[in-house]
Amino acid sequence: MVTLTLPPALRLSDRTFEELCHHNPTLRLERTAQGDLIAMTPAGSETGSRNADLLGQLWYWNHQTKRGIVFDSSAGFTLPNGAIRSPDAAWIEKSRWAAIPLEQRQKFAPICPDFVLELKSPSDDLPPLQGKLEEYIANGAQLGWLIDPSLKTVHCYRPKHPPDLLQNSKSLSGSPLLPNFTLDLALIWP
């Protein structure tokens, strides 16, 4: 991950940031609330496989319940603080998503997901990821999981609560936000 700090005169508007992403489709870019650009390196193959397992479990639960919309890591969201972020997996309750006009949904939708999941890669530093989860919660997310396979830990984030640290858990429950969703961590741990 590389962070580019831009002086105020060079900060990118939403439209300019969208154009930059459009013209550089192989780059995974995010914009912080302060206007800095973050270029993320592609995930390693093992991390990509783990992320597919996580996303698949969330998608399957949602397919069964039809409670909302699931997003993969290529989806960007414009948070209320102005940051444009792309969690590894996200979920938004159906009526909240439907309330966004179609033309806004086709861009970086102006909404913070209800649930976000970040999977720590071996090349990631933990503090920036923790800050990202805190940012999601501060901007309206109701549940966030930061999963570190190498340490077999999960940092669980909820509004108005300090993060919980779970070690070597076999599964995670998404209730009450995601009723009856249980993430099987056996597929994730090395």
N, C-alpha and C positions, 0 to 999 in steps of 0.2 A: 504494500500500500504506500502510495506517495501522496503527500498533501502539498498543494500549491497555494501559498498565501498570496492573494491578490490585493494590491492597494485599492482603496475605495474607488478611485477613478476607473479602475479596470474591472470592477465587480460585474458579473454577468446577470442580466435580467432573466426572468423565467423563460422568455422567448429565445434569447440568445443562448442560454444554457441548453434548451431543447434542440436548437439548431446545431450546436456543437456536438451533442450526443447523436443526432441524426447523421451528421457528416462523418462521425467516427464510430460506427456501429460495433467495432471490435473492442472498443474500450468500455469498461464499466466505470462510470463516473457518478459521483454524488457531489452535492453542494451543501456545505454547512450553513447554519443560520448566520454565520459571520461572513459568508460569501467565499470561503476557501473552497477549492476544488480538491476532491479526493479521487485519485485514480487507483483502482484496485486491480491487483494482478489476478490472472485466472487462477481458479482453485486447482490444486493438485487432483489427480485422478481419484485417489482414495477419498478425499474430501468431497468431490463431486458425487461419488457413489453414495456416501453417507447422506449428503443433502437430498439426493433423489429418494432414499429410503424415508427420510423425515417428511418430505413433501408428499410422497405417495401415501403415507399413513394419514396425513391431514386431509389430503384430497379424498381418500376413500371414506373417511368419517363424514366429510361434508357431502359427498355423493349420496351417502345413505340418509343423512338427516335433512339435506337441502336447506340448511339454515343460513348460508351465506355464500361468499365468493372467496376462492383460494387463489393466491398469487405466488409465482415463483420469484427467483432472485432477479429476473430481468425487469420486473415491474418497479417503477419509481413512483413515489408519493410526495406531494408538496405538503409538508407539515405546517401547522398554524404559525410556527416561528420562522417560516420561510425556507427552512432546509428542504432539500430534495434528497430523500433516502430510499434505498433499495434493500429491504431485509431479505435474508435467505429464503424465508417463507413468511407469508402473511395471510390473514383472514379478516374479512369485513362482513359484518352482519348484513343480510340481504336488503333490508329497508334503508339502511344508511347508504349503501352503494347505489340503490335505485334512485335516491334523492339527488344524486349528482347528475347534472345534465350530460348527455351523451358526448358532446364535443369536449367537455372537460375530462371525461373518462378515457378519451382517446389519447390524452397527453399524460402528464404527471398529475394524476387526480389530486385535487385539493382536499385531502383527507388523511388522517392518521389511522392506520389499521387498528382494529380492536385487539388483535393478537399478532405478535411478531416473534419470529424465531431467528436467532443468529447462531451459526455453527462456526466455532473457532477453528481456523486452519493452523497447521504448524507454523506458518509464516506470520500469523497475526499476533499482535501484542494485546494482552488482555485489557489494560486500562482504556484504550480507545473504544473497544467493544462494549465495555461496561458503561462508558459515557453515552454511547449510542442507545443502549437499552434505557438508560435514565432519560434520555431525550424523548424517546418514544412514549414513555410513561408520562412525562411532563406535558406532552402534546396530545394526550387522550387515549393512548393504548390502555387496555384493561388487564392485559397479561403479556408478559414477555419472558422468553426463555433464551438464555445464553448457554449453549452446550459446548463443553470442552472435552472431546473424546480422549485426548492424551492423558488427562488427569481423572477421567470418568467423573466429572463434576457438572452440575447444572446450577446456574444462578437464576433464580425465579424472581421476577419483578411484578409488583402489583402497586396500584396507586395507594398512597398513604401508608405504606409499609416498607420497612427496609428490605433489601433483597435477601432471600433465603438461599443458603448454599446447601445443595444436596450432593452427597458423595456416594458414588457407586450404586445409585438407585437402579432398579430393574425396569421401572416404568415411571411415567409422569401422568398425572390426571389434569385435564384441562377444565374440569368442573369448577365453578358453576358456569363460567362463560361458554365453554365448549362441552355441554352435557354429554356424558358417556364417552368422551374422547380420552383414550389412554394411549400415550406414545410408548411403544416398546423400544426401550433403549438397548436391548440385547443386540439389535441390528446395527447399533451405532458404535458401541464400545469395541476397542481393538481386541 
